Amino acid sequence: MMRVIVLIALVIFSDNLLIAQNKFDFNLTSEMEKSVKLNLEAISILDSVSEIVWPGWSTYKKVPIFIGSPNNNAVLINPQNDIPEDFKPCDLFESKNRIFAREYSGLTNNYNGTIIKLNDNYYRLIRMSIYDSGISHYYKERVSEFIKDDAQIERIKNLLQSQDYYISINTHEAFHFHQKNKKYSVYYKTVEPRYYTKSKVLAYSYIEGMLLKRALYAENVANTKELICQFLAIRELKSQYLSKRQRVYEKFDEYQEGTAQYVQTQIQVILDSIDYQAKYNDSDNSSSVFMKASDFLFLDSLCMEASIKNIKDPGNKHYFYGQTQAKILDKLCGNAWKNEILQGNIFLIDLLVKYSEYDSSNKFEYLRKVSAEYDYKKILKEVKKIRFRKKQYILNE
């Protein structure tokens, strides 16, 4: 009897020892834990609003996320295939999402919008740094030519370094997976936008942006349609100076990045109107989990202004020209365009033609109206001057 008791005790001791030896110590830093929480918050927010902002959008639930850091921590969220054997289930977070972690990743840099391959499976690679001072410095440099108010520049920096903006970037990237699931990215990055180095194209692009901005804020739908028809006439004229591949690149990138940028802001607009309770976010905002929608709309307006006026370095022009087209389609047809845009060879520009009832045979009449409003020769002259100066923005409207 004593021998049996001793054997049972030894078995129990051995099992406990084995469990202790197999216990996985993740040693996640506080910044890594915060990054994981903010990604989980983005998923939680999409659970609440994805169907409102884009009917039928549920693919974000299947987006596998890899979070790496310079200190060699690594976390997987919702992996869809075989789990790499060096990752173990991680119960540090109360979440219905599947979370795994490992102690060593070997990565030193991580940015949003890129992909990593592990064991033949692809994951979305998440920027580890929550507060990216490089972003705020970039914006300060870009807007300082036409914003002289230091307080305004400081506001921009604070918004871009917030946890809330970090979460919004993740919703933007999650939407790209929905796009790729619905429409094959055969056109994506077929040619870089080097055509912006042509003075005529730069001048026409400036006028396009001014017309889009006016169409977005027009008092009624009739005025919006009129301004969009003028925009389409200029786009048609500008296309004469682009190759077929350049034209394809422009309309595809406006769709690809513009609709994702649209989603990024629309989520904030919806969150302002519902009683969403944060689950993981540590934001200090008292009114909502995110910055106010007005903050995001302010950034959109600023970025659109920079996109219009930036001559030397177009940067994110397609993001904000595309986003503005998407917002205008909301004005013209509600949600109807969101089903159409994911069908085959259809892009934002095509739907603007449809819903503005643009007739190309009236192109010269629209161009006449544009010429009465904008002095093309003067704009072209200004563009040519800027190309040989350190300044990079058109300041005179």
Contacts in CASP RR format, 6 or more apart in sequence:
PFRMAT RR
TARGET T0000
AUTHOR 0000-0000-0000
METHOD contacts of the structure
MODEL  1
MMRVIVLIALVIFSDNLLIAQNKFDFNLTSEMEKSVKLNLEAISILDSVS
EIVWPGWSTYKKVPIFIGSPNNNAVLINPQNDIPEDFKPCDLFESKNRIF
AREYSGLTNNYNGTIIKLNDNYYRLIRMSIYDSGISHYYKERVSEFIKDD
AQIERIKNLLQSQDYYISINTHEAFHFHQKNKKYSVYYKTVEPRYYTKSK
VLAYSYIEGMLLKRALYAENVANTKELICQFLAIRELKSQYLSKRQRVYE
KFDEYQEGTAQYVQTQIQVILDSIDYQAKYNDSDNSSSVFMKASDFLFLD
SLCMEASIKNIKDPGNKHYFYGQTQAKILDKLCGNAWKNEILQGNIFLID
LLVKYSEYDSSNKFEYLRKVSAEYDYKKILKEVKKIRFRKKQYILNE
24 88 0 8 1.000
24 101 0 8 1.000
24 103 0 8 1.000
25 103 0 8 1.000
26 73 0 8 1.000
26 90 0 8 1.000
26 92 0 8 1.000
26 101 0 8 1.000
26 103 0 8 1.000
27 73 0 8 1.000
27 103 0 8 1.000
28 36 0 8 1.000
28 73 0 8 1.000
28 75 0 8 1.000
28 92 0 8 1.000
28 101 0 8 1.000
29 69 0 8 1.000
29 71 0 8 1.000
29 73 0 8 1.000
31 69 0 8 1.000
31 128 0 8 1.000
31 130 0 8 1.000
32 67 0 8 1.000
32 68 0 8 1.000
32 69 0 8 1.000
32 71 0 8 1.000
32 73 0 8 1.000
32 75 0 8 1.000
32 128 0 8 1.000
33 92 0 8 1.000
33 93 0 8 1.000
34 130 0 8 1.000
34 163 0 8 1.000
34 282 0 8 1.000
35 67 0 8 1.000
35 69 0 8 1.000
35 126 0 8 1.000
35 128 0 8 1.000
35 130 0 8 1.000
36 67 0 8 1.000
36 75 0 8 1.000
36 77 0 8 1.000
36 93 0 8 1.000
36 99 0 8 1.000
37 93 0 8 1.000
37 280 0 8 1.000
37 281 0 8 1.000
37 282 0 8 1.000
38 130 0 8 1.000
38 163 0 8 1.000
38 166 0 8 1.000
38 167 0 8 1.000
38 170 0 8 1.000
38 280 0 8 1.000
38 281 0 8 1.000
39 65 0 8 1.000
39 67 0 8 1.000
39 77 0 8 1.000
39 126 0 8 1.000
39 170 0 8 1.000
40 77 0 8 1.000
40 93 0 8 1.000
40 95 0 8 1.000
40 97 0 8 1.000
40 279 0 8 1.000
40 280 0 8 1.000
41 167 0 8 1.000
41 278 0 8 1.000
41 279 0 8 1.000
41 280 0 8 1.000
41 281 0 8 1.000
41 289 0 8 1.000
42 167 0 8 1.000
42 170 0 8 1.000
42 171 0 8 1.000
42 174 0 8 1.000
43 60 0 8 1.000
43 61 0 8 1.000
43 77 0 8 1.000
43 97 0 8 1.000
44 279 0 8 1.000
44 280 0 8 1.000
45 167 0 8 1.000
45 171 0 8 1.000
45 267 0 8 1.000
45 271 0 8 1.000
45 276 0 8 1.000
45 289 0 8 1.000
46 57 0 8 1.000
46 60 0 8 1.000
46 171 0 8 1.000
46 174 0 8 1.000
46 267 0 8 1.000
48 274 0 8 1.000
48 276 0 8 1.000
49 267 0 8 1.000
49 270 0 8 1.000
49 271 0 8 1.000
49 274 0 8 1.000
49 276 0 8 1.000
50 56 0 8 1.000
50 57 0 8 1.000
50 58 0 8 1.000
50 60 0 8 1.000
51 57 0 8 1.000
51 58 0 8 1.000
52 270 0 8 1.000
53 263 0 8 1.000
53 266 0 8 1.000
53 267 0 8 1.000
53 270 0 8 1.000
54 175 0 8 1.000
54 178 0 8 1.000
54 263 0 8 1.000
54 338 0 8 1.000
55 335 0 8 1.000
55 338 0 8 1.000
55 339 0 8 1.000
57 175 0 8 1.000
57 178 0 8 1.000
59 174 0 8 1.000
59 177 0 8 1.000
59 178 0 8 1.000
59 181 0 8 1.000
60 171 0 8 1.000
60 174 0 8 1.000
60 175 0 8 1.000
60 177 0 8 1.000
60 178 0 8 1.000
61 78 0 8 1.000
62 78 0 8 1.000
62 80 0 8 1.000
62 177 0 8 1.000
63 78 0 8 1.000
63 124 0 8 1.000
63 174 0 8 1.000
63 177 0 8 1.000
64 76 0 8 1.000
64 77 0 8 1.000
64 78 0 8 1.000
64 79 0 8 1.000
64 80 0 8 1.000
64 121 0 8 1.000
64 122 0 8 1.000
64 123 0 8 1.000
64 124 0 8 1.000
65 76 0 8 1.000
65 77 0 8 1.000
65 78 0 8 1.000
65 123 0 8 1.000
65 124 0 8 1.000
65 126 0 8 1.000
66 74 0 8 1.000
66 75 0 8 1.000
66 76 0 8 1.000
66 116 0 8 1.000
66 118 0 8 1.000
66 123 0 8 1.000
66 124 0 8 1.000
66 125 0 8 1.000
66 126 0 8 1.000
67 74 0 8 1.000
67 75 0 8 1.000
67 76 0 8 1.000
67 77 0 8 1.000
67 110 0 8 1.000
67 126 0 8 1.000
67 128 0 8 1.000
68 74 0 8 1.000
68 75 0 8 1.000
68 105 0 8 1.000
68 107 0 8 1.000
68 110 0 8 1.000
68 125 0 8 1.000
68 126 0 8 1.000
68 128 0 8 1.000
69 105 0 8 1.000
69 107 0 8 1.000
69 110 0 8 1.000
69 128 0 8 1.000
70 107 0 8 1.000
70 108 0 8 1.000
70 109 0 8 1.000
70 128 0 8 1.000
72 103 0 8 1.000
72 104 0 8 1.000
72 105 0 8 1.000
72 106 0 8 1.000
72 107 0 8 1.000
73 101 0 8 1.000
73 102 0 8 1.000
73 103 0 8 1.000
73 105 0 8 1.000
74 87 0 8 1.000
74 101 0 8 1.000
74 102 0 8 1.000
74 104 0 8 1.000
74 105 0 8 1.000
74 106 0 8 1.000
74 107 0 8 1.000
75 90 0 8 1.000
75 99 0 8 1.000
75 100 0 8 1.000
75 101 0 8 1.000
76 83 0 8 1.000
76 84 0 8 1.000
76 87 0 8 1.000
76 99 0 8 1.000
76 100 0 8 1.000
76 101 0 8 1.000
76 123 0 8 1.000
77 97 0 8 1.000
77 98 0 8 1.000
77 99 0 8 1.000
78 97 0 8 1.000
78 98 0 8 1.000
79 87 0 8 1.000
79 98 0 8 1.000
79 100 0 8 1.000
79 121 0 8 1.000
79 123 0 8 1.000
80 121 0 8 1.000
81 119 0 8 1.000
81 121 0 8 1.000
82 119 0 8 1.000
82 121 0 8 1.000
83 100 0 8 1.000
84 102 0 8 1.000
84 118 0 8 1.000
84 119 0 8 1.000
86 102 0 8 1.000
86 104 0 8 1.000
87 100 0 8 1.000
87 101 0 8 1.000
87 102 0 8 1.000
88 100 0 8 1.000
88 101 0 8 1.000
88 102 0 8 1.000
89 99 0 8 1.000
89 100 0 8 1.000
90 99 0 8 1.000
90 100 0 8 1.000
90 101 0 8 1.000
92 99 0 8 1.000
92 101 0 8 1.000
93 99 0 8 1.000
93 280 0 8 1.000
110 125 0 8 1.000
110 126 0 8 1.000
110 127 0 8 1.000
110 128 0 8 1.000
110 129 0 8 1.000
111 125 0 8 1.000
111 127 0 8 1.000
112 125 0 8 1.000
112 126 0 8 1.000
112 127 0 8 1.000
112 169 0 8 1.000
112 170 0 8 1.000
112 173 0 8 1.000
113 124 0 8 1.000
113 125 0 8 1.000
113 173 0 8 1.000
113 176 0 8 1.000
114 124 0 8 1.000
114 125 0 8 1.000
115 122 0 8 1.000
115 123 0 8 1.000
115 124 0 8 1.000
115 125 0 8 1.000
116 122 0 8 1.000
116 123 0 8 1.000
116 125 0 8 1.000
117 123 0 8 1.000
124 173 0 8 1.000
124 174 0 8 1.000
124 177 0 8 1.000
126 170 0 8 1.000
127 166 0 8 1.000
127 169 0 8 1.000
130 163 0 8 1.000
130 166 0 8 1.000
131 161 0 8 1.000
132 160 0 8 1.000
132 161 0 8 1.000
133 161 0 8 1.000
135 160 0 8 1.000
135 161 0 8 1.000
136 156 0 8 1.000
136 157 0 8 1.000
136 160 0 8 1.000
136 161 0 8 1.000
139 156 0 8 1.000
139 157 0 8 1.000
139 160 0 8 1.000
140 153 0 8 1.000
140 156 0 8 1.000
140 157 0 8 1.000
142 306 0 8 1.000
142 310 0 8 1.000
143 153 0 8 1.000
143 156 0 8 1.000
143 302 0 8 1.000
143 306 0 8 1.000
144 153 0 8 1.000
145 391 0 8 1.000
145 392 0 8 1.000
145 393 0 8 1.000
145 395 0 8 1.000
146 305 0 8 1.000
146 306 0 8 1.000
146 309 0 8 1.000
146 393 0 8 1.000
146 395 0 8 1.000
147 153 0 8 1.000
147 302 0 8 1.000
156 299 0 8 1.000
156 302 0 8 1.000
159 165 0 8 1.000
159 291 0 8 1.000
159 295 0 8 1.000
159 298 0 8 1.000
159 299 0 8 1.000
160 299 0 8 1.000
162 283 0 8 1.000
162 291 0 8 1.000
163 281 0 8 1.000
163 282 0 8 1.000
163 283 0 8 1.000
164 281 0 8 1.000
164 283 0 8 1.000
164 285 0 8 1.000
164 289 0 8 1.000
164 290 0 8 1.000
164 291 0 8 1.000
165 291 0 8 1.000
167 281 0 8 1.000
167 290 0 8 1.000
168 264 0 8 1.000
168 265 0 8 1.000
168 267 0 8 1.000
168 268 0 8 1.000
168 290 0 8 1.000
168 296 0 8 1.000
169 264 0 8 1.000
171 263 0 8 1.000
171 264 0 8 1.000
171 267 0 8 1.000
172 260 0 8 1.000
172 261 0 8 1.000
172 263 0 8 1.000
172 264 0 8 1.000
173 260 0 8 1.000
175 259 0 8 1.000
175 260 0 8 1.000
175 263 0 8 1.000
175 264 0 8 1.000
176 256 0 8 1.000
176 260 0 8 1.000
179 185 0 8 1.000
179 255 0 8 1.000
179 256 0 8 1.000
179 259 0 8 1.000
179 260 0 8 1.000
179 342 0 8 1.000
182 342 0 8 1.000
183 342 0 8 1.000
183 343 0 8 1.000
183 344 0 8 1.000
185 252 0 8 1.000
185 256 0 8 1.000
187 248 0 8 1.000
187 249 0 8 1.000
187 252 0 8 1.000
188 252 0 8 1.000
188 253 0 8 1.000
188 256 0 8 1.000
189 249 0 8 1.000
190 245 0 8 1.000
190 248 0 8 1.000
190 249 0 8 1.000
190 252 0 8 1.000
191 243 0 8 1.000
191 245 0 8 1.000
191 246 0 8 1.000
191 248 0 8 1.000
191 249 0 8 1.000
192 249 0 8 1.000
193 246 0 8 1.000
193 249 0 8 1.000
193 250 0 8 1.000
193 253 0 8 1.000
193 314 0 8 1.000
193 317 0 8 1.000
193 318 0 8 1.000
195 201 0 8 1.000
195 241 0 8 1.000
195 242 0 8 1.000
195 243 0 8 1.000
195 246 0 8 1.000
196 202 0 8 1.000
196 205 0 8 1.000
196 314 0 8 1.000
196 317 0 8 1.000
198 241 0 8 1.000
199 380 0 8 1.000
199 383 0 8 1.000
199 384 0 8 1.000
199 387 0 8 1.000
200 238 0 8 1.000
200 241 0 8 1.000
200 380 0 8 1.000
201 238 0 8 1.000
201 241 0 8 1.000
201 242 0 8 1.000
202 311 0 8 1.000
202 383 0 8 1.000
203 376 0 8 1.000
203 379 0 8 1.000
203 380 0 8 1.000
203 383 0 8 1.000
204 234 0 8 1.000
204 237 0 8 1.000
204 238 0 8 1.000
204 241 0 8 1.000
205 238 0 8 1.000
205 314 0 8 1.000
205 317 0 8 1.000
206 308 0 8 1.000
206 309 0 8 1.000
206 311 0 8 1.000
206 379 0 8 1.000
206 383 0 8 1.000
206 394 0 8 1.000
207 234 0 8 1.000
207 370 0 8 1.000
207 374 0 8 1.000
207 376 0 8 1.000
207 379 0 8 1.000
208 231 0 8 1.000
208 234 0 8 1.000
208 235 0 8 1.000
208 238 0 8 1.000
208 321 0 8 1.000
209 231 0 8 1.000
209 304 0 8 1.000
209 307 0 8 1.000
209 308 0 8 1.000
209 321 0 8 1.000
209 324 0 8 1.000
210 308 0 8 1.000
210 374 0 8 1.000
210 397 0 8 1.000
211 227 0 8 1.000
211 228 0 8 1.000
211 230 0 8 1.000
211 231 0 8 1.000
211 234 0 8 1.000
211 370 0 8 1.000
212 231 0 8 1.000
212 304 0 8 1.000
212 321 0 8 1.000
212 324 0 8 1.000
212 325 0 8 1.000
212 328 0 8 1.000
213 304 0 8 1.000
213 305 0 8 1.000
213 308 0 8 1.000
213 324 0 8 1.000
214 227 0 8 1.000
215 223 0 8 1.000
215 224 0 8 1.000
215 227 0 8 1.000
215 228 0 8 1.000
215 231 0 8 1.000
215 324 0 8 1.000
215 328 0 8 1.000
216 224 0 8 1.000
216 324 0 8 1.000
216 327 0 8 1.000
216 328 0 8 1.000
216 331 0 8 1.000
218 224 0 8 1.000
218 227 0 8 1.000
221 331 0 8 1.000
221 332 0 8 1.000
224 328 0 8 1.000
224 331 0 8 1.000
224 332 0 8 1.000
224 356 0 8 1.000
225 332 0 8 1.000
225 355 0 8 1.000
225 356 0 8 1.000
225 357 0 8 1.000
228 328 0 8 1.000
228 332 0 8 1.000
228 352 0 8 1.000
228 356 0 8 1.000
228 358 0 8 1.000
229 356 0 8 1.000
229 357 0 8 1.000
229 358 0 8 1.000
229 359 0 8 1.000
229 362 0 8 1.000
229 366 0 8 1.000
230 366 0 8 1.000
230 367 0 8 1.000
230 369 0 8 1.000
230 370 0 8 1.000
231 352 0 8 1.000
232 349 0 8 1.000
232 352 0 8 1.000
232 353 0 8 1.000
232 356 0 8 1.000
232 358 0 8 1.000
232 366 0 8 1.000
233 358 0 8 1.000
233 363 0 8 1.000
233 366 0 8 1.000
233 367 0 8 1.000
233 370 0 8 1.000
234 367 0 8 1.000
234 370 0 8 1.000
235 349 0 8 1.000
236 360 0 8 1.000
236 363 0 8 1.000
237 363 0 8 1.000
237 367 0 8 1.000
239 247 0 8 1.000
242 250 0 8 1.000
250 318 0 8 1.000
251 347 0 8 1.000
251 348 0 8 1.000
251 349 0 8 1.000
251 350 0 8 1.000
252 347 0 8 1.000
253 318 0 8 1.000
254 318 0 8 1.000
254 321 0 8 1.000
254 322 0 8 1.000
254 325 0 8 1.000
254 347 0 8 1.000
254 348 0 8 1.000
254 349 0 8 1.000
255 322 0 8 1.000
255 341 0 8 1.000
255 347 0 8 1.000
255 348 0 8 1.000
257 316 0 8 1.000
257 318 0 8 1.000
257 319 0 8 1.000
257 322 0 8 1.000
258 318 0 8 1.000
258 319 0 8 1.000
258 320 0 8 1.000
258 321 0 8 1.000
258 322 0 8 1.000
258 323 0 8 1.000
258 325 0 8 1.000
258 326 0 8 1.000
258 348 0 8 1.000
259 322 0 8 1.000
259 323 0 8 1.000
259 326 0 8 1.000
259 341 0 8 1.000
259 348 0 8 1.000
261 300 0 8 1.000
261 319 0 8 1.000
261 320 0 8 1.000
261 322 0 8 1.000
261 323 0 8 1.000
262 322 0 8 1.000
262 323 0 8 1.000
262 326 0 8 1.000
262 327 0 8 1.000
264 296 0 8 1.000
265 293 0 8 1.000
265 296 0 8 1.000
265 297 0 8 1.000
265 300 0 8 1.000
265 323 0 8 1.000
267 290 0 8 1.000
268 290 0 8 1.000
268 291 0 8 1.000
268 292 0 8 1.000
268 293 0 8 1.000
268 295 0 8 1.000
268 296 0 8 1.000
269 293 0 8 1.000
269 296 0 8 1.000
269 297 0 8 1.000
271 288 0 8 1.000
271 289 0 8 1.000
271 290 0 8 1.000
271 293 0 8 1.000
272 288 0 8 1.000
272 290 0 8 1.000
272 292 0 8 1.000
272 293 0 8 1.000
276 288 0 8 1.000
276 289 0 8 1.000
277 289 0 8 1.000
278 289 0 8 1.000
281 289 0 8 1.000
283 289 0 8 1.000
283 290 0 8 1.000
285 291 0 8 1.000
285 292 0 8 1.000
290 296 0 8 1.000
300 320 0 8 1.000
300 323 0 8 1.000
303 316 0 8 1.000
303 319 0 8 1.000
303 320 0 8 1.000
304 320 0 8 1.000
304 321 0 8 1.000
304 323 0 8 1.000
304 324 0 8 1.000
306 393 0 8 1.000
307 314 0 8 1.000
307 315 0 8 1.000
307 316 0 8 1.000
307 317 0 8 1.000
307 319 0 8 1.000
307 320 0 8 1.000
307 321 0 8 1.000
308 394 0 8 1.000
309 393 0 8 1.000
309 394 0 8 1.000
309 395 0 8 1.000
310 317 0 8 1.000
310 392 0 8 1.000
310 393 0 8 1.000
311 383 0 8 1.000
311 386 0 8 1.000
311 387 0 8 1.000
311 392 0 8 1.000
311 393 0 8 1.000
311 394 0 8 1.000
312 386 0 8 1.000
312 387 0 8 1.000
312 392 0 8 1.000
313 392 0 8 1.000
322 348 0 8 1.000
325 348 0 8 1.000
325 349 0 8 1.000
325 352 0 8 1.000
326 337 0 8 1.000
326 348 0 8 1.000
328 352 0 8 1.000
329 337 0 8 1.000
329 348 0 8 1.000
329 351 0 8 1.000
329 352 0 8 1.000
329 355 0 8 1.000
330 337 0 8 1.000
332 352 0 8 1.000
332 355 0 8 1.000
332 356 0 8 1.000
333 351 0 8 1.000
333 355 0 8 1.000
337 351 0 8 1.000
337 355 0 8 1.000
340 346 0 8 1.000
340 351 0 8 1.000
341 347 0 8 1.000
341 348 0 8 1.000
341 351 0 8 1.000
352 358 0 8 1.000
379 394 0 8 1.000
382 394 0 8 1.000
382 396 0 8 1.000
383 394 0 8 1.000
386 392 0 8 1.000
386 393 0 8 1.000
386 394 0 8 1.000
END
